[in-house]
């Protein structure tokens, strides 16, 4: 079956700003769910590892072949070394993808906190705003989710790549599928509010928020916002757990392989 880009679904209903938000730095990390992971990690082409240090990787196959020529025939140590280096490479790639997921979720949380503050304040103070104002506040969150979903289509080591199929069925890891679905619920709710706002004009605040049962629109917005908040924090916690577990497995492999 052919794929359908996530951007071609409900996210296209938003009235997007003309200029893209400035690129944000990921330095410093974030602390969620008892974890603190800082700094960015990138992997370039040709085995180059780019982080706080620069290191150009060696060709493992060439190294093993050279050792096999140098060691006596039948010696298995060169082959075992090659297998070990392949394991190190796989662990580092998994570590990189978990760290990238942490970075994307962290960006979403930063943008979401600003949006949620507006919803919480107007809900608690019973001073609602027009639906278009809430949608405008949501836009930076939506943009960050789109970034994450685009990246989720490329993952190789931490789960199934994200896909939207022709029948709009979602495939991928729970963090991608769940956040996409909850985001779409909010987009649909914004569209209902915007349609009413266009019909009601300046009377929209009274018609939507001050007369029962019209206030249900704001109640529903508040509940959807809380559901998204719970989901994003849960997925961040799980990603950080996986990040710590992968780092621990790599550490134990190093201790075992490099013991004197």
C-alpha positions as CSV (number, residue, x, y, z in Angstrom):
1,X,0.0,0.0,0.0
2,X,1.2,3.6,-0.6
3,X,2.0,6.0,2.1
4,X,0.3,9.2,3.0
5,X,2.4,11.9,4.5
6,X,1.3,13.0,8.0
7,X,1.4,16.6,6.8
8,X,-1.4,15.8,4.3
9,X,-4.0,14.9,7.0
10,X,-5.6,17.3,9.5
11,X,-2.5,19.3,10.2
12,X,-3.1,21.0,6.8
13,X,-6.2,22.6,8.3
14,X,-4.2,25.0,10.4
15,X,-3.6,28.5,9.2
16,X,0.2,28.4,9.2
17,X,2.4,31.5,9.7
18,X,4.3,32.7,6.7
19,X,7.7,32.3,8.4
20,X,9.0,29.2,10.1
21,X,10.0,29.5,13.7
22,X,13.7,29.9,14.3
23,X,15.7,26.8,14.8
24,X,16.2,26.0,18.5
25,X,19.3,24.7,20.2
26,X,19.0,21.4,21.9
27,X,21.9,22.0,24.2
28,X,21.4,21.6,27.9
29,X,18.8,18.8,27.7
30,X,15.8,18.5,29.9
31,X,14.8,16.9,33.2
32,X,11.6,14.8,33.1
33,X,10.6,11.6,34.9
34,X,13.7,11.7,37.1
35,X,16.2,11.8,34.2
36,X,18.6,14.4,33.0
37,X,20.1,14.0,29.5
38,X,22.0,16.9,28.0
39,X,23.6,17.9,24.7
40,X,23.1,16.7,21.1
41,X,24.5,13.8,19.3
42,X,24.8,13.5,15.5
43,X,26.2,10.8,13.3
44,X,27.6,11.8,9.9
45,X,28.2,9.8,6.8
46,X,31.1,7.3,6.5
47,X,31.1,6.3,10.1
48,X,31.9,9.8,11.4
49,X,30.8,10.4,15.0
50,X,30.2,14.1,15.7
51,X,29.6,15.3,19.2
52,X,31.7,17.1,21.7
53,X,34.7,15.3,20.2
54,X,35.5,14.6,16.5
55,X,36.3,11.0,15.5
56,X,36.4,9.4,12.1
57,X,35.6,5.7,12.4
58,X,37.8,2.9,11.0
59,X,36.8,0.2,8.5
60,X,36.1,-2.8,10.7
61,X,36.2,-5.3,7.8
62,X,39.6,-4.0,6.7
63,X,40.9,-4.2,10.3
64,X,39.7,-7.8,10.7
65,X,41.2,-8.8,7.4
66,X,44.6,-7.3,8.4
67,X,44.6,-9.1,11.7
68,X,43.7,-12.4,10.1
69,X,46.7,-12.0,7.8
70,X,48.9,-11.2,10.8
71,X,47.6,-13.9,13.2
72,X,48.2,-17.6,12.8
73,X,45.7,-19.5,10.6
74,X,42.6,-20.6,12.5
75,X,43.0,-17.9,15.2
76,X,39.5,-16.7,16.0
77,X,40.4,-13.5,17.8
78,X,40.2,-11.2,14.7
79,X,36.7,-12.5,13.9
80,X,35.6,-12.0,17.6
81,X,37.0,-8.5,17.5
82,X,35.0,-7.7,14.4
83,X,31.8,-9.0,16.0
84,X,32.5,-7.0,19.2
85,X,33.0,-3.8,17.2
86,X,29.8,-4.4,15.3
87,X,28.0,-4.8,18.6
88,X,29.5,-1.5,19.8
89,X,28.4,0.2,16.6
90,X,24.8,-1.2,17.0
91,X,24.6,0.0,20.6
92,X,25.9,3.5,19.7
93,X,23.3,3.8,16.9
94,X,20.5,2.8,19.2
95,X,21.8,5.2,21.8
96,X,21.8,7.9,19.2
97,X,18.2,7.3,18.1
98,X,16.9,7.3,21.7
99,X,18.7,10.5,22.3
100,X,17.2,12.0,19.2
101,X,13.7,11.0,20.4
102,X,14.4,12.6,23.7
103,X,15.4,15.8,21.9
104,X,12.2,15.9,19.8
105,X,9.9,15.2,22.7
106,X,11.7,17.9,24.7
107,X,11.0,20.5,22.0
108,X,7.3,19.5,22.0
109,X,7.1,19.8,25.8
110,X,8.7,23.3,25.7
111,X,6.2,24.5,23.1
112,X,3.3,22.7,24.8
113,X,3.9,24.3,28.2
114,X,3.3,27.8,26.7
115,X,0.1,26.7,25.0
116,X,-1.2,24.8,28.1
117,X,-0.6,27.8,30.3
118,X,-3.1,29.9,28.3
119,X,-5.7,27.1,28.3
120,X,-5.3,26.5,32.1
121,X,-5.5,30.2,33.0
122,X,-8.5,31.0,30.9
123,X,-10.3,27.8,32.1
124,X,-9.5,28.5,35.8
125,X,-10.4,32.2,35.7
126,X,-13.5,31.6,33.5
127,X,-12.2,34.1,31.0
128,X,-12.3,32.3,27.7
129,X,-10.7,33.4,24.5
130,X,-11.8,32.9,20.9
131,X,-11.1,29.5,19.4
132,X,-8.7,31.1,16.9
133,X,-6.6,32.4,19.8
134,X,-6.2,28.9,21.3
135,X,-5.4,27.5,17.8
136,X,-2.7,30.1,17.3
137,X,-1.2,29.3,20.6
138,X,-1.2,25.6,19.6
139,X,0.6,26.1,16.3
140,X,4.2,26.0,17.7
141,X,3.4,22.6,19.3
142,X,1.9,21.3,16.1
143,X,5.1,22.3,14.2
144,X,7.3,20.4,16.6
145,X,5.1,17.3,16.3
146,X,5.4,17.5,12.6
147,X,9.2,17.5,13.0
148,X,9.1,14.5,15.2
149,X,6.8,12.5,12.9
150,X,9.0,13.2,9.9
151,X,12.0,11.9,11.8
152,X,10.0,8.9,13.1
153,X,9.7,7.7,9.5
154,X,13.4,7.2,9.4
155,X,14.2,5.2,12.6
156,X,15.9,1.9,12.2
157,X,17.1,0.6,15.6
158,X,14.5,1.6,18.2
159,X,11.3,0.3,16.6
160,X,9.1,0.4,13.5
161,X,9.2,3.5,11.3
162,X,6.1,5.6,11.4
163,X,3.6,5.4,8.5
164,X,0.2,6.7,7.6
165,X,-1.5,4.3,5.3
166,X,-4.2,4.9,2.6
167,X,-7.0,4.0,5.0
168,X,-5.5,6.5,7.6
169,X,-4.5,3.6,9.8
170,X,-1.3,4.5,11.7
171,X,1.7,2.2,11.9
172,X,4.8,2.8,14.1
173,X,5.9,3.0,17.7
174,X,3.4,3.9,20.4
175,X,5.0,7.3,21.0
176,X,4.5,8.3,17.3
177,X,1.0,6.8,16.9
178,X,-0.4,8.1,20.2
179,X,0.9,11.7,19.9
180,X,-0.3,11.9,16.2
181,X,-3.8,10.7,17.2
182,X,-4.1,13.0,20.2
183,X,-2.8,15.9,18.1
184,X,-5.4,15.2,15.5
185,X,-8.2,15.2,18.2
186,X,-7.1,18.7,19.1
187,X,-7.0,19.9,15.5
188,X,-10.5,18.6,14.9
189,X,-11.7,20.4,18.0
190,X,-10.1,23.6,16.9
191,X,-11.9,23.3,13.6
192,X,-15.3,23.0,15.2
193,X,-14.6,26.1,17.3
194,X,-13.4,28.0,14.3
195,X,-16.5,27.1,12.3
196,X,-18.7,28.4,15.1
197,X,-16.5,31.5,15.4
198,X,-17.0,32.3,11.7
199,X,-20.8,32.0,12.1
200,X,-21.2,33.8,15.4
201,X,-18.7,36.7,14.8
202,X,-18.3,38.9,17.8
203,X,-20.9,37.0,19.7
204,X,-18.8,33.9,19.8
205,X,-17.6,34.3,23.3
206,X,-21.1,34.5,24.7
207,X,-22.5,31.8,22.5
208,X,-19.6,29.3,23.0
209,X,-18.5,29.9,26.6
210,X,-21.1,31.7,28.7
211,X,-24.3,29.8,27.9
212,X,-24.9,26.2,28.8
213,X,-24.3,23.8,27.2
214,X,-22.0,25.9,24.9
215,X,-19.3,25.9,27.6
216,X,-18.7,22.3,26.7
217,X,-16.3,23.4,23.9
218,X,-13.9,24.9,26.5
219,X,-14.4,21.9,28.8
220,X,-13.5,19.6,25.9
221,X,-10.5,21.7,25.0
222,X,-9.2,21.5,28.6
223,X,-9.7,17.8,28.7
224,X,-7.9,17.2,25.4
225,X,-5.1,19.4,26.5
226,X,-4.7,17.4,29.7
227,X,-4.7,14.1,27.8
228,X,-2.0,15.3,25.5
229,X,0.1,16.4,28.5
230,X,-0.2,13.1,30.1
231,X,0.8,11.3,27.0
232,X,3.8,13.4,26.1
233,X,5.2,13.1,29.6
234,X,4.7,9.3,29.7
235,X,6.5,8.9,26.4
236,X,9.3,11.1,27.5
237,X,9.8,9.0,30.6
238,X,9.8,5.8,28.6
239,X,12.3,7.1,26.1
240,X,14.6,8.2,28.9
241,X,14.3,4.8,30.5
242,X,15.3,3.2,27.2
243,X,18.2,5.6,26.9
244,X,19.5,4.8,30.3
245,X,19.1,1.0,29.7
246,X,20.9,1.2,26.4
247,X,23.7,3.2,28.0
248,X,24.0,0.6,30.8
249,X,24.1,-2.3,28.4
250,X,26.8,-0.5,26.4
251,X,28.8,0.1,29.6
252,X,28.5,-3.6,30.7
253,X,29.6,-4.7,27.2
254,X,32.6,-2.4,27.4
255,X,33.5,-3.7,30.9
256,X,33.2,-7.3,29.7
257,X,35.0,-6.9,26.4
258,X,37.8,-4.6,27.6
259,X,38.6,-6.3,31.0
260,X,42.3,-6.8,31.5
